[in-house]
Amino acid sequence: MPVLPNPRHEAFAQAIFSGIVGAKGGAHSQAEAYSRAGYHVTNGNSARACASRLLTFANGIAERVRELQEEAAERAQESADKCVQELNQ
């Protein structure tokens, strides 16, 4: 799946992903990812509810997060394989 057509949806998916992998500056919660994606947040409860709805009902966000995870796993596997080959040499 390519980049999501809605820029806020893509930003939300990226923020969720960065929080999952523990990247520096990654979102620590769905509500924080929602806020970082540029959505207006009136309070923490509404942000949590809206973030949950986005992950559940918005077209492709959960799939995009899964795709980002798969790409990261492939890169990690390639890096591990490369390290093993270098050590063997």
RODO-2510 file (C-alpha; in nm, 4 decimals, decimal comma):
residues 89
     n   res          X          Y          Z
     1     m     0,0000     0,0000     0,0000
     2     p     0,1495     0,3331    -0,0969
     3     v     0,1459     0,6486     0,1098
     4     l    -0,2079     0,7319     0,2215
     5     p    -0,3752     1,0032     0,0112
     6     n    -0,4920     1,1983     0,3168
     7     p    -0,1799     1,3668     0,4638
     8     r    -0,3195     1,3643     0,8185
     9     h    -0,3975     0,9946     0,7950
    10     e    -0,0418     0,9280     0,6748
    11     a     0,1035     1,1435     0,9534
    12     f    -0,1117     0,9592     1,2076
    13     a     0,0012     0,6189     1,0754
    14     q     0,3659     0,7293     1,0833
    15     a     0,3289     0,8578     1,4410
    16     i     0,1661     0,5318     1,5528
    17     f     0,4455     0,3344     1,3849
    18     s     0,7231     0,5436     1,5379
    19     g     0,5699     0,4875     1,8805
    20     i     0,5504     0,1119     1,8246
    21     v     0,9148     0,0786     1,7275
    22     g     1,0246     0,3121     2,0049
    23     a     1,1860     0,5618     1,7731
    24     k     1,3257     0,8728     1,9336
    25     g     1,0452     1,1249     1,9500
    26     g     0,7823     0,8629     1,8711
    27     a     0,4271     0,9009     1,9942
    28     h     0,3678     0,7380     2,3317
    29     s    -0,0061     0,6963     2,2807
    30     q    -0,2703     0,6988     2,0122
    31     a    -0,3933     1,0333     2,1472
    32     e    -0,0452     1,1823     2,1119
    33     a    -0,0179     1,0470     1,7569
    34     y    -0,3564     1,2024     1,6806
    35     s    -0,2352     1,5402     1,8040
    36     r     0,0969     1,5148     1,6164
    37     a    -0,0898     1,4411     1,2947
    38     g    -0,2361     1,7907     1,3113
    39     y    -0,5812     1,7179     1,4431
    40     h    -0,7349     1,9663     1,6858
    41     v    -0,7452     1,8260     2,0376
    42     t    -0,9852     1,9734     2,2919
    43     n    -0,8963     1,7302     2,5719
    44     g    -0,7259     1,3963     2,6249
    45     n    -1,0459     1,1943     2,6264
    46     s    -1,1630     1,3253     2,2911
    47     a    -0,8178     1,2655     2,1401
    48     r    -0,8195     0,9037     2,2609
    49     a    -1,1695     0,8457     2,1239
    50     c    -1,0952     1,0059     1,7879
    51     a    -0,7636     0,8223     1,7524
    52     s    -0,9380     0,4944     1,8232
    53     r    -1,2041     0,5700     1,5628
    54     l    -0,9380     0,6575     1,3055
    55     l    -0,7578     0,3283     1,3608
    56     t    -1,0831     0,1350     1,3415
    57     f    -1,2766     0,3016     1,0629
    58     a    -1,0500     0,5208     0,8487
    59     n    -0,9495     0,3726     0,5179
    60     g    -0,6123     0,2078     0,5306
    61     i    -0,4534     0,3486     0,8470
    62     a    -0,4174     0,0157     1,0294
    63     e    -0,3019    -0,1489     0,7070
    64     r    -0,0473     0,1284     0,6526
    65     v     0,0920     0,0781     1,0044
    66     r     0,1222    -0,2963     0,9349
    67     e     0,2974    -0,2202     0,6065
    68     l     0,5467     0,0073     0,7810
    69     q     0,6133    -0,2681     1,0358
    70     e     0,6725    -0,5235     0,7601
    71     e     0,9150    -0,2914     0,5808
    72     a     1,1058    -0,2338     0,9053
    73     a     1,1199    -0,6089     0,9701
    74     e     1,2586    -0,6706     0,6217
    75     r     1,5258    -0,4042     0,6719
    76     a     1,6177    -0,5523     1,0090
    77     q     1,6456    -0,9007     0,8607
    78     e     1,8632    -0,7711     0,5769
    79     s     2,0866    -0,5951     0,8304
    80     a     2,1141    -0,9095     1,0415
    81     d     2,1984    -1,1196     0,7367
    82     k     2,4612    -0,8669     0,6297
    83     c     2,6198    -0,8708     0,9761
    84     v     2,6360    -1,2506     0,9736
    85     q     2,7992    -1,2519     0,6284
    86     e     3,0558    -0,9926     0,7385
    87     l     3,1372    -1,1889     1,0523
    88     n     3,1806    -1,5072     0,8497
    89     q     3,4255    -1,3345     0,6189
***
